[in-house]
Structures are given as C-alpha cells and as structure tokens.
Amino acid sequence: MFGFQKFDDHSTLVNKMGDTVGVDLVEELQRGTLTPSDLRGAVLRCVGCRETGKCRQFLAEHAGETLDHTPSYCRNADTFEALKGE
C-alpha cells in the first residue's frame, strides 16, 4: 500500500507530463473526454512505474516545452495520445 503523499507526487508527474505533451487534463475532465476514474487510473499506472527518476529528469529538461510524444517508458503514453487525438 502507498500513502497519499506518493499518490500526490505521481499526480503531479502525470499533470506535468500532460502539460509537456500538450494535454490539459483539467480541460479534458471538463469536456468529459477524461473521467475522474480515467485520471485516477493514469496516476496509479504512474505509481507503478520504475522510471520515476528518469521521468522527473525528462520533465525538468523539457519544462515549458510542448513535445509531440511522451518518453518511451511512460506508462500513460496511450492515454496521452488518445487525448491528443480527440
């Protein structure tokens, strides 16, 4: 089991990755193209990732940029790509 802090940390990573690939997760929630359950699932996939250090470094290196795709190890790549296609 993990605590709220870990969930919050990974929620931040998911949001930052969304921003980095041009997906506004709050906007997607408001539109209904992303459900709260979908977002929770994305955060939980992130919690299970073993590349958190790489992810933090990637996000820091690309802060303020908008990229075409997530890094290959991102467990939410399909989710972000689907949202970009909507």
N, C-alpha and C positions, 0 to 999 in steps of 0.2 A: 504494500500500500504506500501511497505517497501523500504528502500534505498539500495544503492549499498554496503554500509558497512555490512549490515545484510546478503546480498547475498554473499559477500566475506567471511564473517565469517563462513557461512554454507558450502560454497565451500571448505574451509579449513577442516571442520569437515568431509565432505564426502571423501576428499582425504586422510585424516588421517585414517578414518575407512577402506578405501580400502587398505591402506598400512598394517593396523593391521590384516586384513584377507587375505593378500597375493594377492591383486588385484592391479596392476599398471594401474591406469586409463589412464594415458598418453599413455602407450603401447597399451591398448585396443582401444583408439581412433586411433592410428596409424595403427593398424591392421584392423580397420573397424568393430570390433565386438561391439563397442560402438560408437554411433553417438553423435555429439555435442548436438543434441536435447535430446538424452537419458540422457546425463550428466546434462544438464540444468534441466531436469525433476527430476533427483535424488536430485539435490541441492534444488529445490523447495519443494520436499517432506520433506527434512530436515528442511527447513524454517518453515514448518507447524508442526513440532514435538514439543511436550510439555515436552520432556525429555532431553533438551539440557544440563542442568546441570549434569544429570546422564551420558550423553554421554561424556562430557568433562572429568569427573572424570574417567570413564572407559578408555578413550584413554590415560589419564595421567598414570593410573595404569599399562597399558599394552604397554607403549611406548617401541619401539624396539623389541617387541614380534611379532610373527606371530601366530594368533589363527585360529581355524577351522571354527568359525562362529561369526556372529555379536551378540550383546546382543538382547534379545527377543523383546525389544521395538523399535529396529531400523526399520525405515520405508523403508529402502533400502535393507533389508536383501535378498529379492528375486532377486534384481538386482545383488548384490554381488555373490550370489550363482550361478546364471546363468553364470556370467562371469568366475567364478572359474571352471565351468563345460565345458567351451569351450576349 
